Amino acid sequence: MGAPVREDTRLSLWQRVRTYAVPPATIETATARRLAGDWAGACAAAGVDLDLTPRALARTHGTELAARVRADLRRLAPDLLRWHLPRTAEDGLLRPGLTVTLAVYDRHEAPGGGPPRPVHLVARTAPAWADAGQRISLALWEGPPAGRDPRGWSADGPGAAAHPHPHPSRRFRLDLHRHLWDATRAGELRGRSGADLLPALPAAPDDPPGPGWAVHRWAAEARLLLAADGRGDAPVLVRLGARRRLLLAPDPDGTLRTAPAPGRGRPAPGAPGDRDARWPAVLPDAAVWIPPDLALLRAGLVTPDDLHPLVAAALVPGHRPDPAARHAAADDADAVRTVECQGGTHRIGLVDGVLAPLDHDPAELRREELLVALSGTPLPCLRAIDEAHRSPTCLTGVRERLAHGDTAGALAVVEALLGPGAALRDGPLREALERAATRRLLHGLYRAGLRATGPDDVPEPPPAPGSGPGGGRPRPPRGHRRAARTARRLARRGHPRHAHLH
């Protein structure tokens, strides 16, 4: 008897994410600037802030590293990076407070001397309280020298002072999945996603594969991970959920088998005292799950034209994108709507940039406005216009666009409905726009280093590096780190949106 079929309930959420998270206008502008050689302009178009410049890197880290970083920035498709970054469940927003490694430059020797150390090109997302606009920042993170335990290592750089997790995440890393952000290697997505393979490894001992798990790719991806980290035949930890993990353990014949993972804080099977065995490598989340775009295509929930062009070209070879299809859902600013009024069908449309009834003369409208001021009942046409201002049918779409940082798209929808010259009335639509503007101010304070915590948190941001006596890094007050950890733990308890969506 075959295994029971389990539906992947994440697909409906991913369908909504693919509709709003990276709008077509962003992809088109970022692609045009990237193809013209303007990588900084492409980043600006995709909502990516730069905390590094190759010219400054040449002075601080040497010309060799600056050249390697510049080459990767020229290959970077920032809109593709935004498309593939980890997101949270429930709302599909970018996972907050995350530092993701994009590339690792091993054994870098700084011009001033010192032991060689790896340098990471990282992408950071803002903490949850400052994630308005869903902006991403690019920076460098210097790893510990060879032989030093990376746990507890801290090397703050620009943009890291107020970040809750400035060090790269072991679970979320894209240096082994360059096809998810490198435009020159985007074609590797089909092979790395296992689109032409069948499941060959059980998800867990005596358990059938669950929905969305890329079990047919785990063995190959684990070998890539071990080779990149120089760990040989060490076990690899696979995280299946908040409380479920398993180990990919190597057999003497070179194959990998699944084994139950040890409890939290317990060593993994291996040689006593071996740090690589005690703290096993973690299979990157991008390798644990089937890419959502492939799952959506297989389920028939999207067409290739709904996907990022680079993703569609990789998953559907030979597909020719139809630019008109990506804009088919755009609202028509000149559309005329109809309302049942006074026993007939009346029209409502834009007049001089403002939504207005078309089948009532000005004198009648003035009388109706006076009647409404005296607590009378307005005409159906006027009620329809008032409802469009306060709580329009497109309110859900406007909120989704604002949440994902597409302010221009949200304003375009509002202008198409009410007209560019309309004055918003009190109601849910105006509240949504005002709330988005307020949250953008909080993000600006975070980026400027003026706030390191949310509005309801007590701790103040730490002093900026270099502000102490003699230009050195100031010593934080006693108990500062413990208080910060406690505040973050309490904040996570009150924010269920931190649940992860692969």
SULBEL-V998792 format. One record per residue. N is the residue number from 1. PHI is phi in radians with two decimals (999 if undefined). NEAR is the number of other ideal C-beta (glycine too) atoms within 12 Angstrom. Layout:
N & PHI & NEAR
N & PHI & NEAR
//
This chain:
1 & 999 & 4
2 & -1.28 & 6
3 & -1.23 & 14
4 & -1.16 & 11
5 & -1.44 & 10
6 & -2.07 & 15
7 & -1.30 & 13
8 & -1.47 & 26
9 & -1.32 & 17
10 & -1.40 & 32
11 & -1.13 & 28
12 & -1.12 & 21
13 & -1.18 & 29
14 & -1.10 & 34
15 & -1.09 & 26
16 & -1.21 & 29
17 & -1.07 & 39
18 & -1.17 & 39
19 & -1.38 & 27
20 & -1.98 & 33
21 & -1.17 & 39
22 & -2.22 & 45
23 & -1.17 & 38
24 & -0.98 & 34
25 & -1.10 & 24
26 & -1.13 & 37
27 & -1.09 & 39
28 & -1.13 & 23
29 & -1.17 & 25
30 & -1.12 & 37
31 & -1.15 & 31
32 & -1.07 & 20
33 & -1.24 & 26
34 & -1.15 & 36
35 & -1.17 & 18
36 & -1.45 & 15
37 & 1.54 & 14
38 & -1.69 & 20
39 & -1.19 & 32
40 & -1.17 & 26
41 & -1.16 & 21
42 & -1.12 & 36
43 & -1.12 & 35
44 & -1.09 & 22
45 & -1.18 & 28
46 & -1.66 & 44
47 & 1.27 & 40
48 & -1.98 & 41
49 & -1.59 & 28
50 & -1.88 & 33
51 & -1.79 & 31
52 & -2.67 & 37
53 & -2.43 & 22
54 & -1.00 & 28
55 & -1.15 & 16
56 & -1.20 & 21
57 & -1.12 & 34
58 & -1.09 & 19
59 & -1.40 & 15
60 & -1.62 & 23
61 & -2.17 & 32
62 & 1.73 & 23
63 & -1.24 & 17
64 & -1.12 & 20
65 & -1.14 & 35
66 & -1.06 & 27
67 & -1.18 & 18
68 & -1.19 & 25
69 & -1.16 & 37
70 & -1.09 & 26
71 & -1.11 & 19
72 & -1.21 & 38
73 & -1.16 & 36
74 & -1.24 & 25
75 & -1.47 & 27
76 & -1.14 & 40
77 & -1.85 & 41
78 & -1.07 & 44
79 & -1.21 & 39
80 & -1.22 & 44
81 & -1.07 & 46
82 & -1.06 & 41
83 & -1.07 & 41
84 & -1.85 & 45
85 & -1.14 & 43
86 & -1.06 & 39
87 & -2.25 & 39
88 & -1.64 & 31
89 & -1.27 & 24
90 & 1.31 & 20
91 & -1.96 & 28
92 & 1.29 & 33
93 & -1.37 & 39
94 & -1.00 & 43
95 & -1.09 & 38
96 & -1.35 & 37
97 & 1.06 & 36
98 & -2.00 & 37
99 & -2.09 & 41
100 & -1.98 & 43
101 & -1.36 & 38
102 & -1.74 & 44
103 & -2.66 & 37
104 & -2.13 & 31
105 & -1.89 & 32
106 & -1.28 & 19
107 & 0.85 & 17
108 & -1.43 & 31
109 & -1.90 & 21
110 & -1.16 & 23
111 & -1.02 & 16
112 & -1.39 & 10
113 & 1.64 & 9
114 & 1.76 & 15
115 & -1.16 & 17
116 & -1.16 & 22
117 & -2.61 & 28
118 & -1.34 & 32
119 & -2.12 & 38
120 & -1.88 & 39
121 & -1.51 & 46
122 & -2.15 & 45
123 & -1.99 & 49
124 & -2.10 & 48
125 & -1.89 & 44
126 & -1.26 & 40
127 & -1.09 & 38
128 & -1.03 & 34
129 & -1.28 & 30
130 & -2.16 & 39
131 & -1.62 & 39
132 & -1.05 & 33
133 & 1.51 & 35
134 & 0.88 & 42
135 & -1.49 & 37
136 & -2.11 & 43
137 & -2.17 & 41
138 & -1.89 & 43
139 & -2.67 & 37
140 & -1.93 & 45
141 & -2.26 & 42
142 & -1.63 & 35
143 & -1.38 & 32
144 & -1.28 & 23
145 & -1.07 & 20
146 & -1.01 & 17
147 & 1.59 & 12
148 & -1.71 & 18
149 & -1.12 & 14
150 & -1.18 & 26
151 & -1.20 & 13
152 & 1.55 & 10
153 & -1.26 & 20
154 & -2.35 & 23
155 & -2.45 & 29
156 & -1.25 & 28
157 & -2.34 & 32
158 & -1.04 & 30
159 & 1.46 & 33
160 & -1.72 & 31
161 & -1.06 & 30
162 & -1.76 & 38
163 & -1.40 & 38
164 & -1.20 & 37
165 & -2.41 & 29
166 & -1.27 & 34
167 & -1.44 & 31
168 & -1.12 & 37
169 & -1.42 & 32
170 & -1.31 & 27
171 & -1.44 & 28
172 & -1.90 & 39
173 & -2.57 & 39
174 & -2.07 & 38
175 & -1.19 & 35
176 & -1.63 & 36
177 & -2.33 & 40
178 & -1.11 & 33
179 & -1.14 & 34
180 & -1.55 & 41
181 & -2.55 & 46
182 & -1.59 & 31
183 & -1.13 & 35
184 & -1.32 & 18
185 & -2.13 & 25
186 & -1.11 & 36
187 & -1.16 & 21
188 & -1.30 & 26
189 & -1.05 & 37
190 & -1.11 & 27
191 & -1.22 & 22
192 & -1.26 & 33
193 & -1.42 & 34
194 & 1.21 & 29
195 & -1.10 & 25
196 & -1.83 & 13
197 & -1.90 & 20
198 & -1.91 & 12
199 & -0.99 & 21
200 & -2.24 & 18
201 & -2.43 & 29
202 & -1.13 & 25
203 & -1.18 & 30
204 & -2.76 & 26
205 & -0.98 & 16
206 & 1.05 & 11
207 & -2.42 & 19
208 & -1.24 & 19
209 & -1.05 & 29
210 & -1.56 & 29
211 & -1.19 & 26
212 & 1.57 & 31
213 & -1.45 & 36
214 & -1.54 & 39
215 & -1.09 & 35
216 & -1.29 & 25
217 & -1.97 & 37
218 & -1.08 & 39
219 & -1.09 & 31
220 & -1.14 & 27
221 & -1.19 & 35
222 & -1.13 & 40
223 & -1.15 & 26
224 & -1.07 & 26
225 & -1.12 & 37
226 & -1.13 & 29
227 & -1.17 & 17
228 & -1.20 & 25
229 & -1.59 & 28
230 & 1.13 & 16
231 & -1.81 & 26
232 & 1.19 & 19
233 & -1.87 & 26
234 & -1.27 & 31
235 & -1.22 & 38
236 & -2.14 & 44
237 & -1.55 & 40
238 & -2.03 & 41
239 & -1.69 & 32
240 & -1.71 & 32
241 & -3.10 & 22
242 & -1.10 & 13
243 & -2.23 & 9
244 & -2.39 & 18
245 & -2.46 & 29
246 & -2.55 & 36
247 & -1.93 & 33
248 & -1.70 & 44
249 & -1.77 & 29
250 & -1.34 & 27
251 & -1.65 & 14
252 & -1.03 & 9
253 & -1.44 & 8
254 & 1.67 & 13
255 & -1.45 & 18
256 & -1.96 & 32
257 & -2.16 & 24
258 & -1.54 & 33
259 & -2.56 & 25
260 & -1.07 & 23
261 & -1.39 & 30
262 & -1.19 & 21
263 & -1.15 & 10
264 & -1.10 & 13
265 & 1.54 & 9
266 & -1.72 & 16
267 & -1.25 & 22
268 & -1.39 & 32
269 & -1.04 & 22
270 & 2.92 & 27
271 & -1.19 & 15
272 & -1.03 & 10
273 & 1.43 & 10
274 & -1.42 & 18
275 & -1.11 & 20
276 & -1.13 & 24
277 & -1.42 & 26
278 & -1.21 & 22
279 & -2.05 & 25
280 & -1.14 & 36
281 & -1.10 & 38
282 & -1.86 & 34
283 & -1.12 & 43
284 & -0.99 & 39
285 & -1.04 & 38
286 & -1.14 & 37
287 & -1.69 & 40
288 & -1.38 & 38
289 & -1.94 & 41
290 & -1.18 & 37
291 & -0.95 & 38
292 & -1.06 & 42
293 & -1.11 & 40
294 & -1.13 & 34
295 & -1.13 & 33
296 & -1.16 & 32
297 & -1.13 & 31
298 & -1.12 & 20
299 & -1.44 & 22
300 & 1.27 & 12
301 & -1.52 & 24
302 & -2.40 & 30
303 & -1.89 & 22
304 & -0.97 & 28
305 & -1.23 & 26
306 & -1.44 & 38
307 & -1.67 & 40
308 & -1.06 & 42
309 & -0.95 & 35
310 & -1.18 & 37
311 & -1.20 & 40
312 & -1.11 & 34
313 & -1.12 & 25
314 & -1.38 & 32
315 & -1.46 & 37
316 & -2.22 & 28
317 & -1.02 & 15
318 & 1.50 & 11
319 & -1.28 & 21
320 & -1.86 & 13
321 & -1.17 & 25
322 & -1.91 & 16
323 & -1.00 & 16
324 & -1.15 & 11
325 & -1.19 & 20
326 & -1.29 & 27
327 & -1.93 & 20
328 & -1.15 & 14
329 & -1.54 & 20
330 & -1.14 & 21
331 & -1.34 & 27
332 & -1.61 & 17
333 & -1.18 & 21
334 & -1.70 & 15
335 & -1.16 & 16
336 & -1.91 & 19
337 & -1.78 & 29
338 & -2.03 & 18
339 & -2.44 & 28
340 & -1.37 & 17
341 & -2.51 & 25
342 & 0.95 & 16
343 & 1.37 & 8
344 & -2.46 & 14
345 & -1.83 & 16
346 & -1.87 & 26
347 & -1.85 & 23
348 & -2.24 & 34
349 & -2.68 & 29
350 & -1.53 & 28
351 & -2.23 & 22
352 & 0.97 & 11
353 & 1.40 & 17
354 & -2.35 & 22
355 & -1.19 & 38
356 & -2.63 & 29
357 & -1.28 & 34
358 & -1.72 & 23
359 & -1.97 & 24
360 & -2.25 & 27
361 & -1.36 & 12
362 & -1.00 & 13
363 & -1.12 & 10
364 & -1.13 & 20
365 & -1.16 & 22
366 & -1.15 & 14
367 & -1.13 & 18
368 & -1.17 & 27
369 & -1.12 & 20
370 & -1.14 & 14
371 & -1.13 & 16
372 & -1.14 & 18
373 & -1.09 & 11
374 & -1.68 & 11
375 & 1.26 & 8
376 & -1.49 & 14
377 & -1.62 & 12
378 & -1.30 & 26
379 & -1.11 & 28
380 & -0.98 & 24
381 & -1.11 & 31
382 & -1.22 & 31
383 & -1.14 & 22
384 & -1.13 & 29
385 & -1.17 & 37
386 & -1.11 & 29
387 & -1.14 & 26
388 & -1.13 & 35
389 & -1.28 & 30
390 & -1.54 & 22
391 & -2.54 & 23
392 & -1.28 & 33
393 & -1.14 & 17
394 & -1.53 & 30
395 & -1.07 & 26
396 & -1.09 & 20
397 & -1.13 & 29
398 & -1.13 & 37
399 & -1.11 & 28
400 & -1.08 & 29
401 & -1.14 & 34
402 & -1.13 & 36
403 & -1.11 & 33
404 & -1.56 & 36
405 & 1.54 & 33
406 & -1.55 & 32
407 & -1.14 & 30
408 & -1.08 & 23
409 & -1.16 & 32
410 & -1.13 & 34
411 & -1.17 & 25
412 & -1.13 & 26
413 & -1.14 & 34
414 & -1.13 & 35
415 & -1.14 & 28
416 & -1.14 & 29
417 & -1.48 & 37
418 & -1.82 & 39
419 & 1.72 & 26
420 & -1.17 & 17
421 & -1.74 & 16
422 & -1.33 & 27
423 & -1.81 & 15
424 & -1.15 & 28
425 & -1.66 & 20
426 & -1.07 & 14
427 & 2.76 & 19
428 & -1.05 & 23
429 & -1.15 & 35
430 & -1.13 & 23
431 & -1.10 & 20
432 & -1.12 & 31
433 & -1.19 & 29
434 & -1.17 & 17
435 & -1.12 & 20
436 & -1.13 & 32
437 & -1.14 & 20
438 & -1.12 & 19
439 & -1.19 & 30
440 & -1.14 & 25
441 & -1.12 & 21
442 & -1.08 & 30
443 & -1.13 & 34
444 & -1.10 & 20
445 & -1.12 & 24
446 & -1.11 & 37
447 & -1.14 & 30
448 & -1.40 & 19
449 & 1.37 & 25
450 & -1.53 & 18
451 & -2.44 & 26
452 & -2.00 & 36
453 & -2.38 & 30
454 & -1.29 & 31
455 & -1.05 & 16
456 & -1.61 & 15
457 & -1.64 & 26
458 & -1.49 & 15
459 & -1.01 & 26
460 & -1.56 & 18
461 & -1.15 & 26
462 & -1.20 & 29
463 & -1.06 & 21
464 & -1.22 & 21
465 & -1.03 & 23
466 & 1.56 & 16
467 & -1.66 & 16
468 & -1.41 & 14
469 & -1.06 & 10
470 & 1.35 & 8
471 & 1.43 & 10
472 & -1.41 & 11
473 & -1.29 & 18
474 & -1.22 & 18
475 & -1.40 & 14
476 & -1.19 & 22
477 & -1.09 & 14
478 & -1.07 & 8
479 & 1.47 & 12
480 & -1.12 & 19
481 & -1.13 & 17
482 & -1.12 & 14
483 & -1.13 & 21
484 & -1.15 & 27
485 & -1.11 & 16
486 & -1.10 & 18
487 & -1.10 & 26
488 & -1.17 & 28
489 & -1.13 & 16
490 & -1.16 & 18
491 & -1.14 & 27
492 & -1.15 & 22
493 & -1.12 & 11
494 & -1.62 & 16
495 & -2.23 & 25
496 & -1.13 & 15
497 & -1.20 & 25
498 & -1.33 & 30
499 & -1.01 & 22
500 & -1.60 & 28
501 & -2.06 & 31
502 & -1.15 & 37
//
